Amino acid sequence: MTNNDKQTNADAIQRPENRQRLARATTEYFESLSPSELAEDQSLIESLSKASHKLDFDKDTEDHPEK
């Protein structure tokens, strides 16, 4: 993905109608989950959060510069 592609994607995300559509889709997703699915989702979120604290994103990008 080029920098131009990244900017185009960032611009699309910033459009109000796209943000509203994402908000609706997110709400619908979470409202559709059963209590056990919601608990599993929350567990995954917590695990990912804990794991991400071990990552050094700045170091990772320095070791693997974009081509």
PDB file of N, H, CA, C and O in Angstrom:
ATOM      1  N   MET A   1       0.858  -1.177   0.000  1.00  0.00           N
ATOM      2  CA  MET A   1       0.000   0.000   0.000  1.00  0.00           C
ATOM      3  C   MET A   1       0.898   1.232   0.000  1.00  0.00           C
ATOM      4  O   MET A   1       1.794   1.359   0.834  1.00  0.00           O
ATOM      5  N   THR A   2       0.657   2.112  -0.915  1.00  0.00           N
ATOM      6  H   THR A   2      -0.071   2.009  -1.593  1.00  0.00           H
ATOM      7  CA  THR A   2       1.456   3.332  -1.020  1.00  0.00           C
ATOM      8  C   THR A   2       0.937   4.393  -0.063  1.00  0.00           C
ATOM      9  O   THR A   2      -0.157   4.267   0.488  1.00  0.00           O
ATOM     10  N   ASN A   3       1.726   5.434   0.128  1.00  0.00           N
ATOM     11  H   ASN A   3       2.614   5.537  -0.320  1.00  0.00           H
ATOM     12  CA  ASN A   3       1.288   6.549   0.975  1.00  0.00           C
ATOM     13  C   ASN A   3       0.032   7.194   0.408  1.00  0.00           C
ATOM     14  O   ASN A   3      -0.833   7.635   1.165  1.00  0.00           O
ATOM     15  N   ASN A   4      -0.077   7.254  -0.924  1.00  0.00           N
ATOM     16  H   ASN A   4       0.625   6.896  -1.539  1.00  0.00           H
ATOM     17  CA  ASN A   4      -1.257   7.828  -1.556  1.00  0.00           C
ATOM     18  C   ASN A   4      -2.497   6.989  -1.247  1.00  0.00           C
ATOM     19  O   ASN A   4      -3.572   7.529  -0.987  1.00  0.00           O
ATOM     20  N   ASP A   5      -2.337   5.650  -1.277  1.00  0.00           N
ATOM     21  H   ASP A   5      -1.464   5.211  -1.488  1.00  0.00           H
ATOM     22  CA  ASP A   5      -3.450   4.765  -0.927  1.00  0.00           C
ATOM     23  C   ASP A   5      -3.873   4.967   0.523  1.00  0.00           C
ATOM     24  O   ASP A   5      -5.063   4.999   0.835  1.00  0.00           O
ATOM     25  N   LYS A   6      -2.890   5.103   1.399  1.00  0.00           N
ATOM     26  H   LYS A   6      -1.923   5.078   1.146  1.00  0.00           H
ATOM     27  CA  LYS A   6      -3.181   5.309   2.821  1.00  0.00           C
ATOM     28  C   LYS A   6      -3.942   6.612   3.022  1.00  0.00           C
ATOM     29  O   LYS A   6      -4.888   6.664   3.808  1.00  0.00           O
ATOM     30  N   GLN A   7      -3.535   7.663   2.317  1.00  0.00           N
ATOM     31  H   GLN A   7      -2.766   7.621   1.679  1.00  0.00           H
ATOM     32  CA  GLN A   7      -4.212   8.952   2.439  1.00  0.00           C
ATOM     33  C   GLN A   7      -5.631   8.860   1.911  1.00  0.00           C
ATOM     34  O   GLN A   7      -6.553   9.421   2.503  1.00  0.00           O
ATOM     35  N   THR A   8      -5.815   8.158   0.800  1.00  0.00           N
ATOM     36  H   THR A   8      -5.066   7.703   0.318  1.00  0.00           H
ATOM     37  CA  THR A   8      -7.156   7.985   0.230  1.00  0.00           C
ATOM     38  C   THR A   8      -8.048   7.250   1.212  1.00  0.00           C
ATOM     39  O   THR A   8      -9.203   7.632   1.404  1.00  0.00           O
ATOM     40  N   ASN A   9      -7.527   6.191   1.842  1.00  0.00           N
ATOM     41  H   ASN A   9      -6.590   5.881   1.685  1.00  0.00           H
ATOM     42  CA  ASN A   9      -8.303   5.450   2.843  1.00  0.00           C
ATOM     43  C   ASN A   9      -8.616   6.330   4.048  1.00  0.00           C
ATOM     44  O   ASN A   9      -9.732   6.299   4.567  1.00  0.00           O
ATOM     45  N   ALA A  10      -7.644   7.108   4.493  1.00  0.00           N
ATOM     46  H   ALA A  10      -6.737   7.133   4.072  1.00  0.00           H
ATOM     47  CA  ALA A  10      -7.859   8.003   5.632  1.00  0.00           C
ATOM     48  C   ALA A  10      -8.922   9.037   5.302  1.00  0.00           C
ATOM     49  O   ALA A  10      -9.769   9.351   6.139  1.00  0.00           O
ATOM     50  N   ASP A  11      -8.883   9.567   4.085  1.00  0.00           N
ATOM     51  H   ASP A  11      -8.195   9.311   3.405  1.00  0.00           H
ATOM     52  CA  ASP A  11      -9.884  10.545   3.666  1.00  0.00           C
ATOM     53  C   ASP A  11     -11.279   9.922   3.655  1.00  0.00           C
ATOM     54  O   ASP A  11     -12.249  10.553   4.076  1.00  0.00           O
ATOM     55  N   ALA A  12     -11.375   8.686   3.173  1.00  0.00           N
ATOM     56  H   ALA A  12     -10.588   8.174   2.831  1.00  0.00           H
ATOM     57  CA  ALA A  12     -12.672   7.998   3.117  1.00  0.00           C
ATOM     58  C   ALA A  12     -13.233   7.780   4.512  1.00  0.00           C
ATOM     59  O   ALA A  12     -14.437   7.924   4.727  1.00  0.00           O
ATOM     60  N   ILE A  13     -12.375   7.434   5.459  1.00  0.00           N
ATOM     61  H   ILE A  13     -11.397   7.317   5.285  1.00  0.00           H
ATOM     62  CA  ILE A  13     -12.824   7.200   6.831  1.00  0.00           C
ATOM     63  C   ILE A  13     -13.346   8.498   7.448  1.00  0.00           C
ATOM     64  O   ILE A  13     -14.283   8.477   8.246  1.00  0.00           O
ATOM     65  N   GLN A  14     -12.745   9.615   7.083  1.00  0.00           N
ATOM     66  H   GLN A  14     -11.983   9.632   6.435  1.00  0.00           H
ATOM     67  CA  GLN A  14     -13.126  10.891   7.669  1.00  0.00           C
ATOM     68  C   GLN A  14     -14.446  11.432   7.136  1.00  0.00           C
ATOM     69  O   GLN A  14     -15.030  12.324   7.751  1.00  0.00           O
ATOM     70  N   ARG A  15     -14.927  10.923   6.019  1.00  0.00           N
ATOM     71  H   ARG A  15     -14.452  10.199   5.519  1.00  0.00           H
ATOM     72  CA  ARG A  15     -16.186  11.420   5.470  1.00  0.00           C
ATOM     73  C   ARG A  15     -17.316  11.126   6.447  1.00  0.00           C
ATOM     74  O   ARG A  15     -17.449   9.994   6.914  1.00  0.00           O
ATOM     75  N   PRO A  16     -18.128  12.124   6.760  1.00  0.00           N
ATOM     76  CA  PRO A  16     -19.189  11.943   7.759  1.00  0.00           C
ATOM     77  C   PRO A  16     -20.117  10.767   7.458  1.00  0.00           C
ATOM     78  O   PRO A  16     -20.484  10.024   8.369  1.00  0.00           O
ATOM     79  N   GLU A  17     -20.499  10.588   6.200  1.00  0.00           N
ATOM     80  H   GLU A  17     -20.201  11.191   5.460  1.00  0.00           H
ATOM     81  CA  GLU A  17     -21.422   9.493   5.893  1.00  0.00           C
ATOM     82  C   GLU A  17     -20.768   8.133   6.134  1.00  0.00           C
ATOM     83  O   GLU A  17     -21.450   7.189   6.532  1.00  0.00           O
ATOM     84  N   ASN A  18     -19.473   8.019   5.902  1.00  0.00           N
ATOM     85  H   ASN A  18     -18.919   8.786   5.578  1.00  0.00           H
ATOM     86  CA  ASN A  18     -18.779   6.756   6.151  1.00  0.00           C
ATOM     87  C   ASN A  18     -18.631   6.497   7.649  1.00  0.00           C
ATOM     88  O   ASN A  18     -18.759   5.363   8.110  1.00  0.00           O
ATOM     89  N   ARG A  19     -18.363   7.547   8.388  1.00  0.00           N
ATOM     90  H   ARG A  19     -18.258   8.469   8.013  1.00  0.00           H
ATOM     91  CA  ARG A  19     -18.262   7.393   9.845  1.00  0.00           C
ATOM     92  C   ARG A  19     -19.605   6.996  10.438  1.00  0.00           C
ATOM     93  O   ARG A  19     -19.662   6.168  11.347  1.00  0.00           O
ATOM     94  N   GLN A  20     -20.687   7.579   9.931  1.00  0.00           N
ATOM     95  H   GLN A  20     -20.641   8.251   9.193  1.00  0.00           H
ATOM     96  CA  GLN A  20     -22.025   7.231  10.414  1.00  0.00           C
ATOM     97  C   GLN A  20     -22.365   5.780  10.073  1.00  0.00           C
ATOM     98  O   GLN A  20     -22.936   5.060  10.891  1.00  0.00           O
ATOM     99  N   ARG A  21     -22.009   5.358   8.858  1.00  0.00           N
ATOM    100  H   ARG A  21     -21.545   5.943   8.192  1.00  0.00           H
ATOM    101  CA  ARG A  21     -22.279   3.980   8.445  1.00  0.00           C
ATOM    102  C   ARG A  21     -21.480   2.999   9.314  1.00  0.00           C
ATOM    103  O   ARG A  21     -22.005   1.960   9.714  1.00  0.00           O
ATOM    104  N   LEU A  22     -20.228   3.320   9.602  1.00  0.00           N
ATOM    105  H   LEU A  22     -19.801   4.164   9.276  1.00  0.00           H
ATOM    106  CA  LEU A  22     -19.410   2.484  10.465  1.00  0.00           C
ATOM    107  C   LEU A  22     -19.992   2.422  11.873  1.00  0.00           C
ATOM    108  O   LEU A  22     -20.024   1.352  12.482  1.00  0.00           O
ATOM    109  N   ALA A  23     -20.445   3.543  12.389  1.00  0.00           N
ATOM    110  H   ALA A  23     -20.419   4.412  11.895  1.00  0.00           H
ATOM    111  CA  ALA A  23     -21.042   3.579  13.726  1.00  0.00           C
ATOM    112  C   ALA A  23     -22.294   2.703  13.778  1.00  0.00           C
ATOM    113  O   ALA A  23     -22.496   1.961  14.740  1.00  0.00           O
ATOM    114  N   ARG A  24     -23.136   2.791  12.740  1.00  0.00           N
ATOM    115  H   ARG A  24     -22.972   3.394  11.959  1.00  0.00           H
ATOM    116  CA  ARG A  24     -24.352   1.954  12.698  1.00  0.00           C
ATOM    117  C   ARG A  24     -23.995   0.471  12.620  1.00  0.00           C
ATOM    118  O   ARG A  24     -24.582  -0.352  13.323  1.00  0.00           O
ATOM    119  N   ALA A  25     -23.040   0.138  11.771  1.00  0.00           N
ATOM    120  H   ALA A  25     -22.563   0.806  11.200  1.00  0.00           H
ATOM    121  CA  ALA A  25     -22.641  -1.261  11.610  1.00  0.00           C
ATOM    122  C   ALA A  25     -22.054  -1.811  12.907  1.00  0.00           C
ATOM    123  O   ALA A  25     -22.318  -2.956  13.273  1.00  0.00           O
ATOM    124  N   THR A  26     -21.268  -1.006  13.592  1.00  0.00           N
ATOM    125  H   THR A  26     -21.053  -0.076  13.294  1.00  0.00           H
ATOM    126  CA  THR A  26     -20.679  -1.435  14.856  1.00  0.00           C
ATOM    127  C   THR A  26     -21.757  -1.669  15.902  1.00  0.00           C
ATOM    128  O   THR A  26     -21.733  -2.670  16.617  1.00  0.00           O
ATOM    129  N   THR A  27     -22.702  -0.742  15.986  1.00  0.00           N
ATOM    130  H   THR A  27     -22.722   0.072  15.405  1.00  0.00           H
ATOM    131  CA  THR A  27     -23.815  -0.888  16.935  1.00  0.00           C
ATOM    132  C   THR A  27     -24.625  -2.148  16.628  1.00  0.00           C
ATOM    133  O   THR A  27     -24.950  -2.920  17.530  1.00  0.00           O
ATOM    134  N   GLU A  28     -24.945  -2.347  15.362  1.00  0.00           N
ATOM    135  H   GLU A  28     -24.681  -1.720  14.629  1.00  0.00           H
ATOM    136  CA  GLU A  28     -25.715  -3.528  14.965  1.00  0.00           C
ATOM    137  C   GLU A  28     -24.970  -4.815  15.300  1.00  0.00           C
ATOM    138  O   GLU A  28     -25.569  -5.789  15.755  1.00  0.00           O
ATOM    139  N   TYR A  29     -23.667  -4.810  15.074  1.00  0.00           N
ATOM    140  H   TYR A  29     -23.181  -4.018  14.705  1.00  0.00           H
ATOM    141  CA  TYR A  29     -22.870  -6.002  15.375  1.00  0.00           C
ATOM    142  C   TYR A  29     -22.962  -6.337  16.861  1.00  0.00           C
ATOM    143  O   TYR A  29     -23.284  -7.472  17.215  1.00  0.00           O
ATOM    144  N   PHE A  30     -22.689  -5.379  17.726  1.00  0.00           N
ATOM    145  H   PHE A  30     -22.428  -4.458  17.438  1.00  0.00           H
ATOM    146  CA  PHE A  30     -22.688  -5.659  19.151  1.00  0.00           C
ATOM    147  C   PHE A  30     -24.083  -5.984  19.675  1.00  0.00           C
ATOM    148  O   PHE A  30     -24.221  -6.798  20.589  1.00  0.00           O
ATOM    149  N   GLU A  31     -25.107  -5.372  19.121  1.00  0.00           N
ATOM    150  H   GLU A  31     -24.995  -4.711  18.379  1.00  0.00           H
ATOM    151  CA  GLU A  31     -26.474  -5.682  19.544  1.00  0.00           C
ATOM    152  C   GLU A  31     -26.911  -7.071  19.108  1.00  0.00           C
ATOM    153  O   GLU A  31     -27.816  -7.650  19.710  1.00  0.00           O
ATOM    154  N   SER A  32     -26.280  -7.618  18.065  1.00  0.00           N
ATOM    155  H   SER A  32     -25.545  -7.148  17.577  1.00  0.00           H
ATOM    156  CA  SER A  32     -26.654  -8.934  17.561  1.00  0.00           C
ATOM    157  C   SER A  32     -26.002 -10.080  18.335  1.00  0.00           C
ATOM    158  O   SER A  32     -26.391 -11.236  18.169  1.00  0.00           O
ATOM    159  N   LEU A  33     -25.021  -9.774  19.174  1.00  0.00           N
ATOM    160  H   LEU A  33     -24.705  -8.834  19.309  1.00  0.00           H
ATOM    161  CA  LEU A  33     -24.298 -10.820  19.889  1.00  0.00           C
ATOM    162  C   LEU A  33     -25.113 -11.367  21.054  1.00  0.00           C
ATOM    163  O   LEU A  33     -25.811 -10.631  21.752  1.00  0.00           O
ATOM    164  N   SER A  34     -25.004 -12.680  21.242  1.00  0.00           N
ATOM    165  H   SER A  34     -24.437 -13.277  20.675  1.00  0.00           H
ATOM    166  CA  SER A  34     -25.598 -13.301  22.421  1.00  0.00           C
ATOM    167  C   SER A  34     -24.718 -12.961  23.623  1.00  0.00           C
ATOM    168  O   SER A  34     -23.584 -12.517  23.445  1.00  0.00           O
ATOM    169  N   PRO A  35     -25.219 -13.160  24.837  1.00  0.00           N
ATOM    170  CA  PRO A  35     -24.384 -12.871  26.014  1.00  0.00           C
ATOM    171  C   PRO A  35     -23.055 -13.635  26.004  1.00  0.00           C
ATOM    172  O   PRO A  35     -22.027 -13.081  26.392  1.00  0.00           O
ATOM    173  N   SER A  36     -23.061 -14.887  25.569  1.00  0.00           N
ATOM    174  H   SER A  36     -23.896 -15.338  25.254  1.00  0.00           H
ATOM    175  CA  SER A  36     -21.803 -15.650  25.543  1.00  0.00           C
ATOM    176  C   SER A  36     -20.864 -15.124  24.462  1.00  0.00           C
ATOM    177  O   SER A  36     -19.650 -15.085  24.663  1.00  0.00           O
ATOM    178  N   GLU A  37     -21.412 -14.720  23.321  1.00  0.00           N
ATOM    179  H   GLU A  37     -22.398 -14.752  23.157  1.00  0.00           H
ATOM    180  CA  GLU A  37     -20.580 -14.139  22.257  1.00  0.00           C
ATOM    181  C   GLU A  37     -19.996 -12.803  22.701  1.00  0.00           C
ATOM    182  O   GLU A  37     -18.843 -12.490  22.402  1.00  0.00           O
ATOM    183  N   LEU A  38     -20.795 -12.023  23.410  1.00  0.00           N
ATOM    184  H   LEU A  38     -21.732 -12.278  23.653  1.00  0.00           H
ATOM    185  CA  LEU A  38     -20.318 -10.739  23.908  1.00  0.00           C
ATOM    186  C   LEU A  38     -19.186 -10.944  24.919  1.00  0.00           C
ATOM    187  O   LEU A  38     -18.198 -10.210  24.907  1.00  0.00           O
ATOM    188  N   ALA A  39     -19.335 -11.949  25.797  1.00  0.00           N
ATOM    189  H   ALA A  39     -20.137 -12.545  25.807  1.00  0.00           H
ATOM    190  CA  ALA A  39     -18.284 -12.254  26.770  1.00  0.00           C
ATOM    191  C   ALA A  39     -17.011 -12.707  26.066  1.00  0.00           C
ATOM    192  O   ALA A  39     -15.912 -12.324  26.465  1.00  0.00           O
ATOM    193  N   GLU A  40     -17.151 -13.523  25.018  1.00  0.00           N
ATOM    194  H   GLU A  40     -18.044 -13.834  24.693  1.00  0.00           H
ATOM    195  CA  GLU A  40     -15.988 -13.973  24.254  1.00  0.00           C
ATOM    196  C   GLU A  40     -15.311 -12.796  23.561  1.00  0.00           C
ATOM    197  O   GLU A  40     -14.084 -12.696  23.555  1.00  0.00           O
ATOM    198  N   ASP A  41     -16.101 -11.918  22.987  1.00  0.00           N
ATOM    199  H   ASP A  41     -17.098 -11.999  22.993  1.00  0.00           H
ATOM    200  CA  ASP A  41     -15.560 -10.737  22.321  1.00  0.00           C
ATOM    201  C   ASP A  41     -14.792  -9.872  23.317  1.00  0.00           C
ATOM    202  O   ASP A  41     -13.699  -9.393  23.015  1.00  0.00           O
ATOM    203  N   GLN A  42     -15.361  -9.674  24.495  1.00  0.00           N
ATOM    204  H   GLN A  42     -16.249 -10.063  24.740  1.00  0.00           H
ATOM    205  CA  GLN A  42     -14.701  -8.868  25.523  1.00  0.00           C
ATOM    206  C   GLN A  42     -13.396  -9.512  25.959  1.00  0.00           C
ATOM    207  O   GLN A  42     -12.408  -8.819  26.200  1.00  0.00           O
ATOM    208  N   SER A  43     -13.388 -10.839  26.062  1.00  0.00           N
ATOM    209  H   SER A  43     -14.190 -11.403  25.867  1.00  0.00           H
ATOM    210  CA  SER A  43     -12.170 -11.553  26.432  1.00  0.00           C
ATOM    211  C   SER A  43     -11.085 -11.368  25.373  1.00  0.00           C
ATOM    212  O   SER A  43      -9.915 -11.173  25.702  1.00  0.00           O
ATOM    213  N   LEU A  44     -11.478 -11.429  24.108  1.00  0.00           N
ATOM    214  H   LEU A  44     -12.428 -11.587  23.840  1.00  0.00           H
ATOM    215  CA  LEU A  44     -10.519 -11.215  23.020  1.00  0.00           C
ATOM    216  C   LEU A  44      -9.957  -9.792  23.057  1.00  0.00           C
ATOM    217  O   LEU A  44      -8.760  -9.582  22.859  1.00  0.00           O
ATOM    218  N   ILE A  45     -10.827  -8.829  23.311  1.00  0.00           N
ATOM    219  H   ILE A  45     -11.799  -9.000  23.473  1.00  0.00           H
ATOM    220  CA  ILE A  45     -10.391  -7.426  23.395  1.00  0.00           C
ATOM    221  C   ILE A  45      -9.348  -7.262  24.503  1.00  0.00           C
ATOM    222  O   ILE A  45      -8.318  -6.617  24.308  1.00  0.00           O
ATOM    223  N   GLU A  46      -9.626  -7.849  25.655  1.00  0.00           N
ATOM    224  H   GLU A  46     -10.462  -8.374  25.813  1.00  0.00           H
ATOM    225  CA  GLU A  46      -8.699  -7.738  26.780  1.00  0.00           C
ATOM    226  C   GLU A  46      -7.366  -8.416  26.471  1.00  0.00           C
ATOM    227  O   GLU A  46      -6.306  -7.887  26.806  1.00  0.00           O
ATOM    228  N   SER A  47      -7.415  -9.582  25.834  1.00  0.00           N
ATOM    229  H   SER A  47      -8.276 -10.012  25.561  1.00  0.00           H
ATOM    230  CA  SER A  47      -6.188 -10.292  25.472  1.00  0.00           C
ATOM    231  C   SER A  47      -5.361  -9.506  24.467  1.00  0.00           C
ATOM    232  O   SER A  47      -4.142  -9.410  24.602  1.00  0.00           O
ATOM    233  N   LEU A  48      -6.016  -8.948  23.468  1.00  0.00           N
ATOM    234  H   LEU A  48      -7.007  -9.026  23.359  1.00  0.00           H
ATOM    235  CA  LEU A  48      -5.303  -8.148  22.472  1.00  0.00           C
ATOM    236  C   LEU A  48      -4.699  -6.895  23.100  1.00  0.00           C
ATOM    237  O   LEU A  48      -3.591  -6.488  22.752  1.00  0.00           O
ATOM    238  N   SER A  49      -5.425  -6.300  24.012  1.00  0.00           N
ATOM    239  H   SER A  49      -6.326  -6.631  24.294  1.00  0.00           H
ATOM    240  CA  SER A  49      -4.926  -5.109  24.680  1.00  0.00           C
ATOM    241  C   SER A  49      -3.663  -5.423  25.473  1.00  0.00           C
ATOM    242  O   SER A  49      -2.679  -4.688  25.401  1.00  0.00           O
ATOM    243  N   LYS A  50      -3.694  -6.514  26.228  1.00  0.00           N
ATOM    244  H   LYS A  50      -4.494  -7.111  26.287  1.00  0.00           H
ATOM    245  CA  LYS A  50      -2.520  -6.914  27.009  1.00  0.00           C
ATOM    246  C   LYS A  50      -1.343  -7.236  26.099  1.00  0.00           C
ATOM    247  O   LYS A  50      -0.213  -6.840  26.383  1.00  0.00           O
ATOM    248  N   ALA A  51      -1.600  -7.949  25.011  1.00  0.00           N
ATOM    249  H   ALA A  51      -2.518  -8.271  24.780  1.00  0.00           H
ATOM    250  CA  ALA A  51      -0.530  -8.332  24.093  1.00  0.00           C
ATOM    251  C   ALA A  51       0.066  -7.116  23.394  1.00  0.00           C
ATOM    252  O   ALA A  51       1.270  -7.078  23.137  1.00  0.00           O
ATOM    253  N   SER A  52      -0.755  -6.132  23.087  1.00  0.00           N
ATOM    254  H   SER A  52      -1.733  -6.162  23.295  1.00  0.00           H
ATOM    255  CA  SER A  52      -0.265  -4.965  22.350  1.00  0.00           C
ATOM    256  C   SER A  52       0.679  -4.111  23.180  1.00  0.00           C
ATOM    257  O   SER A  52       1.483  -3.361  22.625  1.00  0.00           O
ATOM    258  N   HIS A  53       0.593  -4.213  24.494  1.00  0.00           N
ATOM    259  H   HIS A  53      -0.060  -4.822  24.945  1.00  0.00           H
ATOM    260  CA  HIS A  53       1.493  -3.431  25.344  1.00  0.00           C
ATOM    261  C   HIS A  53       2.929  -3.907  25.212  1.00  0.00           C
ATOM    262  O   HIS A  53       3.858  -3.178  25.561  1.00  0.00           O
ATOM    263  N   LYS A  54       3.123  -5.123  24.711  1.00  0.00           N
ATOM    264  H   LYS A  54       2.368  -5.715  24.427  1.00  0.00           H
ATOM    265  CA  LYS A  54       4.457  -5.679  24.543  1.00  0.00           C
ATOM    266  C   LYS A  54       5.101  -5.232  23.234  1.00  0.00           C
ATOM    267  O   LYS A  54       6.302  -5.426  23.042  1.00  0.00           O
ATOM    268  N   LEU A  55       4.325  -4.639  22.339  1.00  0.00           N
ATOM    269  H   LEU A  55       3.350  -4.481  22.495  1.00  0.00           H
ATOM    270  CA  LEU A  55       4.832  -4.243  21.030  1.00  0.00           C
ATOM    271  C   LEU A  55       5.424  -2.842  21.069  1.00  0.00           C
ATOM    272  O   LEU A  55       4.916  -1.951  21.749  1.00  0.00           O
ATOM    273  N   ASP A  56       6.489  -2.673  20.337  1.00  0.00           N
ATOM    274  H   ASP A  56       6.902  -3.397  19.785  1.00  0.00           H
ATOM    275  CA  ASP A  56       7.084  -1.358  20.149  1.00  0.00           C
ATOM    276  C   ASP A  56       6.866  -0.998  18.686  1.00  0.00           C
ATOM    277  O   ASP A  56       7.672  -1.366  17.832  1.00  0.00           O
ATOM    278  N   PHE A  57       5.792  -0.288  18.390  1.00  0.00           N
ATOM    279  H   PHE A  57       5.137   0.010  19.084  1.00  0.00           H
ATOM    280  CA  PHE A  57       5.428   0.012  17.023  1.00  0.00           C
ATOM    281  C   PHE A  57       6.481   0.867  16.323  1.00  0.00           C
ATOM    282  O   PHE A  57       6.702   0.706  15.123  1.00  0.00           O
ATOM    283  N   ASP A  58       7.125   1.761  17.043  1.00  0.00           N
ATOM    284  H   ASP A  58       6.946   1.891  18.018  1.00  0.00           H
ATOM    285  CA  ASP A  58       8.162   2.581  16.441  1.00  0.00           C
ATOM    286  C   ASP A  58       9.349   1.725  16.014  1.00  0.00           C
ATOM    287  O   ASP A  58       9.876   1.904  14.915  1.00  0.00           O
ATOM    288  N   LYS A  59       9.768   0.813  16.855  1.00  0.00           N
ATOM    289  H   LYS A  59       9.340   0.668  17.747  1.00  0.00           H
ATOM    290  CA  LYS A  59      10.883  -0.061  16.523  1.00  0.00           C
ATOM    291  C   LYS A  59      10.513  -0.960  15.346  1.00  0.00           C
ATOM    292  O   LYS A  59      11.315  -1.144  14.430  1.00  0.00           O
ATOM    293  N   ASP A  60       9.310  -1.516  15.366  1.00  0.00           N
ATOM    294  H   ASP A  60       8.659  -1.366  16.110  1.00  0.00           H
ATOM    295  CA  ASP A  60       8.886  -2.409  14.294  1.00  0.00           C
ATOM    296  C   ASP A  60       8.916  -1.718  12.937  1.00  0.00           C
ATOM    297  O   ASP A  60       9.300  -2.342  11.947  1.00  0.00           O
ATOM    298  N   THR A  61       8.527  -0.461  12.862  1.00  0.00           N
ATOM    299  H   THR A  61       8.215   0.046  13.666  1.00  0.00           H
ATOM    300  CA  THR A  61       8.518   0.233  11.570  1.00  0.00           C
ATOM    301  C   THR A  61       9.934   0.621  11.162  1.00  0.00           C
ATOM    302  O   THR A  61      10.217   0.710   9.967  1.00  0.00           O
ATOM    303  N   GLU A  62      10.821   0.851  12.107  1.00  0.00           N
ATOM    304  H   GLU A  62      10.591   0.779  13.078  1.00  0.00           H
ATOM    305  CA  GLU A  62      12.208   1.156  11.774  1.00  0.00           C
ATOM    306  C   GLU A  62      12.910  -0.076  11.208  1.00  0.00           C
ATOM    307  O   GLU A  62      13.734   0.043  10.302  1.00  0.00           O
ATOM    308  N   ASP A  63      12.590  -1.248  11.731  1.00  0.00           N
ATOM    309  H   ASP A  63      11.920  -1.345  12.467  1.00  0.00           H
ATOM    310  CA  ASP A  63      13.210  -2.484  11.275  1.00  0.00           C
ATOM    311  C   ASP A  63      12.690  -2.913   9.913  1.00  0.00           C
ATOM    312  O   ASP A  63      13.382  -3.620   9.180  1.00  0.00           O
ATOM    313  N   HIS A  64      11.471  -2.491   9.564  1.00  0.00           N
ATOM    314  H   HIS A  64      10.909  -1.917  10.159  1.00  0.00           H
ATOM    315  CA  HIS A  64      10.834  -2.888   8.312  1.00  0.00           C
ATOM    316  C   HIS A  64      10.279  -1.669   7.594  1.00  0.00           C
ATOM    317  O   HIS A  64       9.065  -1.474   7.541  1.00  0.00           O
ATOM    318  N   PRO A  65      11.168  -0.843   7.039  1.00  0.00           N
ATOM    319  CA  PRO A  65      10.654   0.359   6.355  1.00  0.00           C
ATOM    320  C   PRO A  65       9.786  -0.011   5.158  1.00  0.00           C
ATOM    321  O   PRO A  65      10.001  -1.030   4.502  1.00  0.00           O
ATOM    322  N   GLU A  66       8.815   0.831   4.895  1.00  0.00           N
ATOM    323  H   GLU A  66       8.641   1.659   5.428  1.00  0.00           H
ATOM    324  CA  GLU A  66       7.920   0.604   3.754  1.00  0.00           C
ATOM    325  C   GLU A  66       8.709   0.697   2.471  1.00  0.00           C
ATOM    326  O   GLU A  66       9.598   1.536   2.323  1.00  0.00           O
ATOM    327  N   LYS A  67       8.367  -0.181   1.546  1.00  0.00           N
ATOM    328  H   LYS A  67       7.645  -0.862   1.666  1.00  0.00           H
ATOM    329  CA  LYS A  67       9.080  -0.227   0.263  1.00  0.00           C
ATOM    330  C   LYS A  67       8.552   0.818  -0.673  1.00  0.00           C
ATOM    331  O   LYS A  67       9.028   0.933  -1.802  1.00  0.00           O
TER     332      LYS A  67
END
